[in-house]
Amino acid sequence: MNSFLSPFRIVLCFLVFALLGIFVIPFLKVELNPSPKLHSLTVRFSLSNSSPEIVENQATAPLENTLSSITNLKEINSISNYNQGQITLKFDKETDLQLKKFEVSMLIRQIYPTLISSLSYPLVEVSDGSNKQEKTPSLTYSINAPFSAFEIKNKLESTIKPYFSSISEIEEVEIKTPSNQILKIKYNQDKLNTYNLSEQKLKNQLQTIIETSYLGFYPSTNNTTNFWVQVPPSFSVSDLDNLILSQKPLIRFSDVATSDFEEDIPTSFYRINGKQAITLLFFVRSEANKIKVVNEIKSKLESLNLPKEYQVFKEYDETEYLEKELDKTYKRAFLSVLILCFFILLLERNIKYLFVLLSSLVVNILITVLFAYFLKINIHLYSLAGIAISFGLILDNAIVMLNELHYNYKNKNSNTTIKKQTITNLFLALFAASLTTISALLLIFFLPEEDQKNLLDFAAIVALTIFVSLPIALWFTPSLYSLLFKNSRQLPSYSKSIFKYKKKRFTFCIFKGYIFIIEFLRRFKKAVIFGLILLFGTPIFLLPSKIETSTFYTNFYNQTIGSKLYQEEIRPHSDAYLGGMLRLFVRYAYEKFSYREAEQVQLYIQAKMPKGTTILQMNEALKTVEDFLKHENSANQNIAKFVTQIYTRQGRIIISFSEKEEKTNYPIQLKNKIIARSIDLDGVKWNIYGVGHQGFSTPDQTKLTSFRVQLKGYNYLQVEQEANKLAQKLLAHKRIQEVNINERNSYFEKSDKIFFLNPKLKKLAYQNQSIFDLNNFLEQKTPSAYSEMYLPYQNGFIPTKIEDEKANSFSLYDLKNGNLKNSEIQIPFSTFSTLQTQVSANSIYKENRQYLRIVGYDYFGSEHFGQAHLDKTLKEFEPTLPLGYSFKQLENNFYFSPEKVQKQYGLLGILMLLIFFICSILFESLRQAFLILCVVPLSFIGIFITFGEFQIYFDQGGYASFVLVGGLCVNASIFIINDYNFLKKQRNNRNAFYKATFKKIFPILLTVISTFLGLTPFLWEGQSEIFWFSLAAGTTGGLIFSLFCVFFVLPIFFIKEK
């Protein structure tokens, strides 16, 4: 070693970096679940009482045309729904989203005055590009005060929102009130016609009373500036009845209309424990440190000087559960380290040995934290899981290096050259073993962006920790060991260990017994191979019962595998015996896999009603459930809180439980009671989930069609025409009864049947009427959807709605049998229009400003023949499409895509090749590298048994256990084979492999037992513990079987015949 790089200086340098890691810990962003990768901006807006076509024409298209001029724009998509819409702008990863958000806001400010007046001001927010519209507040308060809801809201709007505007991490501050007070004006259309007045004349007259009057201007004393003289409106609502609408004859407001104060029909409901309250909601940006921001909000709210009549109560704090879960994770990790320390101390009975090992681990973790800070890797459940997984791998590296140093020291090996060769050879093995694990993790970055969720930080932290462990093992551990043991008289020998390896006779007996077992099994190598294949299993159980597609082997397959004899008599036994543990795992674990987020135990009740129902009807349906929950909670306070959110046609109730009841069966019992209760409530589509592995949904008659074709083009009407052309071609076949040109985009989007009024414009023109006259008439006959003006009231302004007094009585019957009336004529609707029903387009989708239209149908017959007919029809249809228009067939399976699976298997093949070439380069042998590839999958049998035989829930933690078990198995195999090659170079002996295995048995066993003991605290909470339980259980089973693979299977295949 270079004299300058002395052990003391090396240790000191690593300690400096470790101290820097301690310094940056408070600056790390800590959260429970990883934040989505934000490369998009979402523009949301609403347009009351509007169909998707109107939203698209009046709002989405103009906004999209303006926003498409932004630079660095990668993709622009939009969705126009009923009453609302959104535009998603996707940018490159290197783009400054805050700058782009400013550009988008400026463009919206310029175009907004030119848009329809009833359009809400578009809200711009940073997002992950998904279509998720529901947001959950991070902090919720209820506010009580002895004033009307209208006054309280105005007070909070003027104080709360400006006060918290300085916290940039707050996405939105929302104030929800039970309902707003409005002034409703109802006019009599017959009286207006009698006095030759109109609704517009009434609105114009009301508008004049709130306008500011300008009397003139006068110059200043030096004649340089003119000052306008204005008089504010002096009219109030109390004077409304005396408002003059016409002078000749004299018509007052009270002659044709009435006014009254009413509670407005709310656009939403928000209740806590079934009680209406004024609620203050804080939404924190997903990329922000929520713990820090919420604490800042609470601190600022405490210092806010509201009037003494206002009482503020905290109802919900998202970070309370977050902090509790993180504290629980930290405590488990600390307990794991204590168990590990006790085990190593019991085994070695040497404080210095334990100190070197723990110091290596702690310095490794702290330097990893330092790099994670500079690389902006967030700390959350999955990055902590990554550290837990890499803990076993870096422990393996540290133990192997420490064991080699201890072996040289115990045998008093003073040959510096041999020691350097040994350390160099061992480091190459450590480097190759670490590189194989890092290669497996780096493949995550090549997955599609939507499949990388929660895996990027996990992979980055594991790869970073393993990478840091290499210089730790090469420099820090030997240097610290040298400083502590150079003057020690007492050797850290194995004689004080519980296994007493120092006793040569005992060791010799174990060694001879081990060789006898391996030699005995090698005599029956073929039987062992056959048994391992049966134990692992073959995928014969995945074979389909029939093959529909026409290939050269279709007839042979269907007559053999597809025959009745095989399917009914042979297959039940062949699948069971030949499927092995793989069949158990796939049937009972993998196929039941579900992605689970770490969140508080909550029961979710979602309700939807058909189109045409009102929010009040939705409210009544959920009030029934609320009354049941109140009665259920009156006897025992098992329910901590339930929050109700209701919007038009949909609503949900989120039920939280007390900490004591979260770990009992009560949440599942309550779910079953609610399911039984919901069955009696007809007309509502229920979806109940959140506790237990299975949810409940009301049976739905609608389903996706068997065949779906997506059309794409730049003109909405042209795309619709092309869809009709394709539908006519498809309907020519007798096995196709109906084609829907407005098929849903996904299973979760529900279609509805709507009434469609189709006017004949020529007949309407013969009566001297236009489409605008028809539209105005229908608007007058239906209730007002939004406030049309604000009139002066109590030193402020009150929203005012103006509508016909008979607006609520206008029905579908009037549209079929009534007349189009005005002051001059009456025209029956039946003479110029037809009323039809059709499937509605719930949403209008656009990708890069191209409209998407889906044509769907069912084929009554074999799917094979249906596909052949569709291929033939599309081939004939393609030449008729206009330039710039295209189509593609869609898959009905949203969770399974052949292309996606093919890519995943391709990446798995690349991983196997990487491991093969890395091992080949290290060993300079293709055979030895191939044997390692054979041993690793066999170690997964333990994981298959754990999840398949014991019915343990398989979630993303189970996937992580494959990474950890595979990494440790590869490491152990590399260490043994590498040591064998080193011994063989010194002395060609047939027992060299046995000696190499026996030499590495202690560090391998120590690594496996330490990893198992470190994961033990994560098994205590049971299967309800997301990620950690499946990780600990899968790793434990896999490691136990990996010992058999490394110490018995590998020698059987590796040692050549004499």
GULOBA-259736 format. One line per field, with one value per residue (C-alpha): x, y, z; residue in one letter. Coordinates in steps of 0.5 Angstrom, whole numbers, plus 500, padded with zeros to 3 digits. Layout:
REM GULOBA-259736
px	X;... .
py	Y;... .
pz	Z;... .
r	a;... .
This chain:
REM GULOBA-259736
px	500;502;506;501;495;496;490;489;488;484;479;479;477;471;469;469;464;460;460;457;452;450;449;445;440;435;435;432;425;422;415;411;410;414;412;410;415;413;414;407;402;395;390;383;377;369;363;356;351;355;356;362;361;360;366;370;368;367;373;378;379;381;385;389;390;393;398;400;405;409;416;419;412;413;406;399;393;386;379;372;367;360;361;369;375;383;389;395;402;408;415;422;425;430;425;424;416;416;418;413;407;409;408;402;399;400;397;391;390;391;385;381;377;375;372;365;363;360;367;371;378;383;387;394;398;404;402;404;400;395;388;386;382;380;385;386;387;393;390;383;379;372;370;364;362;355;354;351;355;355;359;364;366;367;371;375;376;379;384;386;388;392;395;398;400;407;407;409;408;401;397;390;386;379;373;367;360;354;350;350;345;342;337;332;328;322;318;311;313;305;305;312;308;302;306;311;317;322;327;333;329;328;336;338;334;337;344;343;341;348;352;356;354;359;357;362;369;373;380;385;387;393;389;394;389;382;378;372;366;362;356;356;350;345;339;338;335;329;327;327;319;319;324;320;321;317;314;308;305;308;310;314;318;312;307;311;316;317;324;326;332;333;339;342;343;350;355;358;357;363;361;365;361;355;355;355;360;364;371;378;382;389;392;400;403;405;413;413;416;409;411;415;409;404;407;409;401;399;404;402;394;396;399;393;389;381;376;374;367;371;373;377;378;383;379;384;392;395;402;400;399;406;410;407;409;416;417;415;420;426;424;424;431;434;431;434;441;441;439;444;449;447;448;455;457;455;458;465;465;470;468;473;470;463;466;469;463;458;463;463;455;454;459;457;449;452;456;450;445;450;450;442;442;446;443;436;433;427;427;420;418;421;428;428;426;432;436;434;435;442;443;444;448;453;453;455;461;463;463;467;472;473;473;479;483;481;483;490;491;489;494;499;500;506;507;505;505;500;496;495;494;488;485;485;482;477;475;475;469;466;466;463;458;456;456;451;446;447;446;439;437;439;434;428;430;429;422;416;415;408;412;417;412;416;422;426;428;428;433;437;438;440;445;448;449;452;457;459;460;466;471;468;470;477;480;476;475;482;484;480;482;489;488;485;488;495;498;493;495;489;487;479;479;473;475;470;465;459;461;468;471;478;477;480;477;470;472;475;469;464;469;469;461;460;464;461;454;456;459;453;449;453;452;445;446;441;436;437;437;430;428;430;426;420;420;421;416;414;409;405;399;399;398;391;385;384;388;383;389;390;397;401;400;393;390;395;395;387;387;392;393;386;382;377;381;387;383;378;382;390;391;388;394;399;399;399;405;409;407;411;412;412;404;403;406;402;396;395;400;402;395;392;398;396;399;398;400;402;396;392;387;380;374;372;365;364;357;355;348;345;345;340;340;341;346;340;338;346;346;340;343;349;345;342;349;351;345;347;354;352;347;353;358;353;354;362;366;370;369;374;371;368;368;363;364;359;359;354;352;357;360;364;365;372;371;377;378;381;388;385;380;385;388;382;376;372;373;372;365;363;364;360;354;355;355;348;345;347;344;337;339;337;339;346;352;356;363;366;373;379;380;380;383;376;372;364;361;354;353;353;350;354;361;366;365;369;372;374;378;380;380;384;384;384;376;371;365;370;372;365;363;369;366;359;362;366;360;356;361;361;354;354;356;350;354;354;348;350;356;357;361;361;365;368;375;376;372;372;368;361;357;349;343;341;335;338;333;335;331;330;333;329;322;324;326;320;317;321;325;333;337;338;331;330;336;334;327;330;334;328;324;330;332;338;344;349;348;347;349;350;346;347;346;348;354;356;353;349;349;342;339;333;329;321;317;315;322;322;315;318;319;320;313;313;319;315;308;309;310;315;312;314;310;308;307;306;310;309;316;313;313;320;324;325;327;331;336;343;349;353;360;362;368;372;379;385;392;396;390;387;380;380;373;372;368;366;362;360;361;357;361;368;373;378;373;371;378;379;373;375;382;379;374;380;384;378;377;384;384;378;381;382;390;392;387;389;386;388;385;385;386;381;385;388;392;396;399;403;408;409;410;415;419;419;422;427;429;430;434;439;440;441;446;449;450;453;458;460;462;465;470;471;472;475;470;463;462;462;458;453;453;451;445;443;443;440;433;433;434;427;424;424;420;415;414;413;408;404;404;403;398;402;399;404;405;411;415;415;418;423;425;427;432;435;435;438;443;445;445;450;454;455;456;461;465;466;468;473;476;476;480;485;486;487;492;496;495;491;487;480;478;480;472;471;476;473;466;468;472;466;461;462;461;455;452;453;450;444;443;444;439;434;435;435;428;425;422;418;414;411;405;403;400;397;403;404;411;415;411;412;419;421;417;419;427;427;424;428;435;433;433;439;443;441;443;449;452;449;447;452;458;454;454;461;465;467;468;475 .
py	500;507;510;516;512;510;506;512;517;512;511;519;520;516;518;525;523;520;526;530;524;526;533;533;528;534;536;530;530;525;522;515;514;516;522;521;524;530;532;535;541;540;545;544;548;547;549;548;545;543;536;534;537;544;543;541;547;553;551;545;547;554;553;547;551;557;552;548;554;553;551;544;541;533;531;535;531;533;530;534;531;533;540;540;538;538;539;535;538;533;536;533;531;537;542;547;546;552;557;553;554;561;561;557;562;568;565;563;570;573;568;568;574;571;565;564;568;562;558;558;560;555;552;550;545;541;533;526;526;522;523;522;528;526;530;528;534;534;538;539;544;545;552;555;562;565;568;565;561;566;571;566;564;571;573;567;568;575;573;565;565;571;569;563;565;566;558;556;548;549;547;550;552;551;553;549;551;547;551;559;564;566;571;567;571;568;571;569;569;570;576;578;577;581;587;586;585;579;576;579;586;584;582;589;593;589;590;598;598;596;600;605;612;617;624;628;630;637;639;640;647;647;644;638;632;631;627;623;624;617;615;608;604;606;601;595;588;591;596;591;590;598;597;600;596;600;607;606;603;603;596;595;589;586;586;580;577;575;575;571;568;561;556;555;548;546;543;539;536;535;532;530;524;526;534;539;544;550;546;549;544;545;541;540;539;532;534;538;535;534;533;540;544;541;543;550;551;549;554;560;558;558;565;568;573;571;574;571;568;564;557;552;545;540;534;531;531;526;527;524;517;518;520;514;509;512;512;505;503;507;503;496;498;500;493;489;492;490;483;483;486;481;475;477;478;472;468;472;474;480;487;489;484;487;494;493;490;495;501;499;498;505;509;505;508;515;516;513;518;523;521;521;528;530;526;528;521;522;518;514;507;504;507;505;498;499;500;494;490;492;492;484;485;490;486;480;484;486;479;476;481;481;474;474;479;475;468;471;474;468;464;469;470;474;474;481;478;473;477;482;477;474;481;483;476;477;484;482;477;482;487;482;480;487;488;483;486;493;490;487;494;498;494;498;504;501;499;504;510;508;501;505;507;506;503;508;511;503;501;507;507;499;500;506;503;497;501;505;498;496;502;501;493;495;500;502;495;493;499;499;492;494;499;495;489;490;490;485;479;476;473;474;466;462;458;462;461;457;452;451;451;450;443;440;433;436;440;434;430;435;436;428;428;433;430;424;427;430;424;420;425;425;418;419;426;425;423;429;433;430;431;439;440;437;441;447;445;446;451;445;448;454;451;453;448;450;454;458;461;457;454;448;445;447;440;436;440;440;433;431;437;439;433;431;425;430;435;431;425;427;434;435;430;432;439;437;433;437;444;443;449;454;452;453;460;462;460;462;468;471;471;474;480;487;493;496;503;504;508;508;502;506;503;506;507;509;511;513;514;514;521;525;524;530;532;532;525;523;526;522;516;517;520;513;510;516;514;507;509;513;508;503;508;510;503;503;508;504;509;514;518;518;523;524;528;528;531;531;523;521;521;517;516;514;511;511;507;508;505;499;497;497;491;487;484;490;493;487;486;493;492;486;490;496;491;488;494;497;491;494;501;500;505;506;503;501;500;498;496;498;492;485;482;483;489;489;492;492;488;492;490;494;491;492;490;484;488;495;500;506;512;518;525;532;534;531;531;527;522;521;520;515;511;511;508;503;501;500;496;491;491;488;481;477;475;483;485;492;497;502;508;512;506;507;508;504;499;505;510;508;510;512;513;520;523;527;532;532;539;539;546;547;546;551;556;556;558;564;561;559;554;560;561;554;554;560;557;551;555;559;553;550;552;556;552;558;565;570;577;579;585;589;586;588;592;586;583;576;571;572;567;569;563;562;560;554;552;546;543;543;535;530;530;537;536;531;534;541;547;552;558;566;572;571;564;557;551;544;540;534;538;540;535;528;526;520;516;514;512;518;520;521;524;527;525;528;526;531;535;529;526;519;515;508;503;497;491;484;478;472;466;464;469;467;468;475;477;474;478;485;484;484;489;494;492;494;501;503;506;510;514;521;523;524;519;513;507;501;495;496;490;489;487;493;489;485;487;481;487;489;482;480;487;484;477;481;485;479;475;481;481;473;475;480;476;470;475;478;471;469;475;474;466;466;460;459;453;456;462;457;454;460;461;455;455;462;460;454;458;461;455;457;463;459;455;461;464;458;453;458;462;469;475;477;484;489;486;479;482;485;478;475;481;480;472;472;477;473;467;470;473;466;462;467;467;460;459;465;462;455;458;461;455;451;455;454;447;442;438;435;437;444;446;442;446;453;451;450;456;460;456;461;468;465;462;469;473;469;468;476;477;473;476;483;482;478;485;486;479;481;485;480;480;487;490;492;491;489;482;479;482;478;472;471;473;468;462;464;464;457;454;458;454;448;450;453;448;442;443;447;442;436;440;443;437;434;426;423 .
pz	500;498;505;504;504;511;514;519;513;509;515;517;509;510;516;513;508;513;517;511;510;517;516;510;513;515;508;505;502;507;505;505;498;492;489;481;476;474;467;465;466;467;465;468;467;467;463;467;464;457;453;451;444;447;452;446;441;446;451;449;442;443;449;445;439;443;448;442;440;447;445;448;448;447;447;448;450;452;455;454;459;461;464;465;461;461;457;459;456;457;456;456;463;462;461;467;469;473;467;462;468;467;460;460;465;461;454;458;461;454;451;457;455;448;451;453;459;463;463;469;469;467;473;471;475;475;474;472;466;468;468;475;477;485;489;497;502;506;512;513;518;520;522;526;527;529;522;515;511;505;510;513;506;504;510;510;502;504;510;509;502;501;508;505;499;501;501;494;496;497;491;493;499;498;502;502;505;505;500;498;499;492;490;485;480;477;471;468;461;459;462;459;452;454;456;450;454;454;458;455;457;464;465;461;466;472;469;469;476;478;473;476;474;471;472;468;470;473;472;477;480;475;469;468;470;469;475;473;478;479;483;486;485;490;489;493;493;497;492;487;486;485;479;473;466;462;462;457;459;466;468;475;476;481;475;471;476;484;488;494;497;497;498;492;489;491;486;491;498;504;510;516;520;517;519;515;516;513;511;510;505;504;498;498;491;490;489;496;503;506;513;513;509;513;520;517;515;522;525;521;522;530;529;524;528;526;530;537;534;529;532;528;529;526;522;518;518;512;515;522;519;515;521;525;519;518;525;525;520;523;530;526;522;529;532;526;527;535;533;528;533;539;534;531;538;541;535;535;542;540;541;536;530;531;531;524;521;524;522;515;515;518;514;508;509;511;504;501;504;502;494;495;497;491;486;489;491;495;502;502;504;497;498;505;503;498;503;507;501;500;507;506;500;503;509;505;502;509;512;506;506;514;514;509;513;519;516;514;521;524;520;521;513;513;505;503;496;497;501;496;491;496;497;489;487;493;491;483;486;490;484;479;484;486;478;477;482;479;472;474;477;472;467;471;467;460;462;460;464;466;469;473;478;485;482;480;487;489;484;485;492;492;486;489;496;493;489;495;499;494;496;503;502;499;503;509;512;511;514;520;521;521;526;531;531;529;536;539;542;543;536;534;533;531;537;541;537;538;533;535;529;532;534;528;529;529;523;520;521;518;512;511;512;507;502;503;502;495;492;494;490;484;483;482;478;473;478;482;476;474;482;481;475;478;484;480;475;468;465;462;466;462;456;453;452;445;439;435;430;424;424;421;428;430;428;432;438;438;437;443;448;446;446;451;454;456;458;463;465;464;465;472;474;469;472;479;478;473;475;481;486;480;479;486;486;479;481;489;489;482;479;485;485;486;487;494;497;504;507;513;514;510;507;501;499;492;489;481;479;471;467;468;476;480;486;491;489;490;497;499;497;501;507;508;508;513;518;518;520;525;528;528;531;537;541;540;538;533;527;528;522;516;510;505;498;493;486;480;479;484;491;496;503;506;513;518;524;531;531;536;531;525;527;528;524;525;518;514;518;517;510;509;513;508;502;505;506;499;495;498;495;487;482;485;482;488;489;496;497;501;507;505;499;495;494;492;485;483;477;471;465;460;458;453;446;443;437;438;432;434;429;429;425;425;424;429;424;419;424;426;418;417;423;420;414;418;421;415;412;419;419;412;416;418;425;427;429;432;432;437;434;441;444;451;451;457;462;467;463;463;457;457;453;452;448;442;438;431;428;420;419;412;416;421;416;413;420;420;425;426;430;435;436;438;443;446;447;451;455;458;459;463;470;470;471;474;477;471;475;482;485;491;498;505;503;498;492;492;486;482;478;473;470;468;474;470;468;473;470;463;461;455;454;452;448;444;444;446;441;440;443;442;442;435;433;436;432;434;435;431;425;425;429;431;438;438;443;442;446;448;448;455;453;447;447;443;442;439;437;433;435;437;436;438;434;437;436;438;433;434;433;433;435;430;424;427;427;420;418;421;418;411;412;415;409;404;409;409;402;403;409;407;408;415;418;421;425;429;433;440;445;450;456;459;464;459;453;449;446;454;456;450;452;459;457;453;458;463;457;457;464;464;458;462;468;464;461;467;470;464;464;472;471;464;463;460;464;470;468;466;472;476;471;473;480;481;479;483;489;487;489;496;494;490;497;501;497;494;500;505;502;503;500;494;493;490;497;494;487;491;495;488;487;494;494;487;489;495;491;485;491;494;488;485;492;492;485;485;491;488;482;486;490;484;481;487;487;482;487;486;493;492;491;497;501;497;499;506;507;505;509;515;512;507;513;517;511;511;518;519;513;516;523;520;517;523;526;519;520;527;524;519;512;513;513;506;502;508;510;503;503;509;508;501;503;508;504;499;503;506;500;497;502;499;492;493;498;495;488;485;487;484;477;478;480;474;473;475 .
r	m;n;s;f;l;s;p;f;r;i;v;l;c;f;l;v;f;a;l;l;g;i;f;v;i;p;f;l;k;v;e;l;n;p;s;p;k;l;h;s;l;t;v;r;f;s;l;s;n;s;s;p;e;i;v;e;n;q;a;t;a;p;l;e;n;t;l;s;s;i;t;n;l;k;e;i;n;s;i;s;n;y;n;q;g;q;i;t;l;k;f;d;k;e;t;d;l;q;l;k;k;f;e;v;s;m;l;i;r;q;i;y;p;t;l;i;s;s;l;s;y;p;l;v;e;v;s;d;g;s;n;k;q;e;k;t;p;s;l;t;y;s;i;n;a;p;f;s;a;f;e;i;k;n;k;l;e;s;t;i;k;p;y;f;s;s;i;s;e;i;e;e;v;e;i;k;t;p;s;n;q;i;l;k;i;k;y;n;q;d;k;l;n;t;y;n;l;s;e;q;k;l;k;n;q;l;q;t;i;i;e;t;s;y;l;g;f;y;p;s;t;n;n;t;t;n;f;w;v;q;v;p;p;s;f;s;v;s;d;l;d;n;l;i;l;s;q;k;p;l;i;r;f;s;d;v;a;t;s;d;f;e;e;d;i;p;t;s;f;y;r;i;n;g;k;q;a;i;t;l;l;f;f;v;r;s;e;a;n;k;i;k;v;v;n;e;i;k;s;k;l;e;s;l;n;l;p;k;e;y;q;v;f;k;e;y;d;e;t;e;y;l;e;k;e;l;d;k;t;y;k;r;a;f;l;s;v;l;i;l;c;f;f;i;l;l;l;e;r;n;i;k;y;l;f;v;l;l;s;s;l;v;v;n;i;l;i;t;v;l;f;a;y;f;l;k;i;n;i;h;l;y;s;l;a;g;i;a;i;s;f;g;l;i;l;d;n;a;i;v;m;l;n;e;l;h;y;n;y;k;n;k;n;s;n;t;t;i;k;k;q;t;i;t;n;l;f;l;a;l;f;a;a;s;l;t;t;i;s;a;l;l;l;i;f;f;l;p;e;e;d;q;k;n;l;l;d;f;a;a;i;v;a;l;t;i;f;v;s;l;p;i;a;l;w;f;t;p;s;l;y;s;l;l;f;k;n;s;r;q;l;p;s;y;s;k;s;i;f;k;y;k;k;k;r;f;t;f;c;i;f;k;g;y;i;f;i;i;e;f;l;r;r;f;k;k;a;v;i;f;g;l;i;l;l;f;g;t;p;i;f;l;l;p;s;k;i;e;t;s;t;f;y;t;n;f;y;n;q;t;i;g;s;k;l;y;q;e;e;i;r;p;h;s;d;a;y;l;g;g;m;l;r;l;f;v;r;y;a;y;e;k;f;s;y;r;e;a;e;q;v;q;l;y;i;q;a;k;m;p;k;g;t;t;i;l;q;m;n;e;a;l;k;t;v;e;d;f;l;k;h;e;n;s;a;n;q;n;i;a;k;f;v;t;q;i;y;t;r;q;g;r;i;i;i;s;f;s;e;k;e;e;k;t;n;y;p;i;q;l;k;n;k;i;i;a;r;s;i;d;l;d;g;v;k;w;n;i;y;g;v;g;h;q;g;f;s;t;p;d;q;t;k;l;t;s;f;r;v;q;l;k;g;y;n;y;l;q;v;e;q;e;a;n;k;l;a;q;k;l;l;a;h;k;r;i;q;e;v;n;i;n;e;r;n;s;y;f;e;k;s;d;k;i;f;f;l;n;p;k;l;k;k;l;a;y;q;n;q;s;i;f;d;l;n;n;f;l;e;q;k;t;p;s;a;y;s;e;m;y;l;p;y;q;n;g;f;i;p;t;k;i;e;d;e;k;a;n;s;f;s;l;y;d;l;k;n;g;n;l;k;n;s;e;i;q;i;p;f;s;t;f;s;t;l;q;t;q;v;s;a;n;s;i;y;k;e;n;r;q;y;l;r;i;v;g;y;d;y;f;g;s;e;h;f;g;q;a;h;l;d;k;t;l;k;e;f;e;p;t;l;p;l;g;y;s;f;k;q;l;e;n;n;f;y;f;s;p;e;k;v;q;k;q;y;g;l;l;g;i;l;m;l;l;i;f;f;i;c;s;i;l;f;e;s;l;r;q;a;f;l;i;l;c;v;v;p;l;s;f;i;g;i;f;i;t;f;g;e;f;q;i;y;f;d;q;g;g;y;a;s;f;v;l;v;g;g;l;c;v;n;a;s;i;f;i;i;n;d;y;n;f;l;k;k;q;r;n;n;r;n;a;f;y;k;a;t;f;k;k;i;f;p;i;l;l;t;v;i;s;t;f;l;g;l;t;p;f;l;w;e;g;q;s;e;i;f;w;f;s;l;a;a;g;t;t;g;g;l;i;f;s;l;f;c;v;f;f;v;l;p;i;f;f;i;k;e;k .
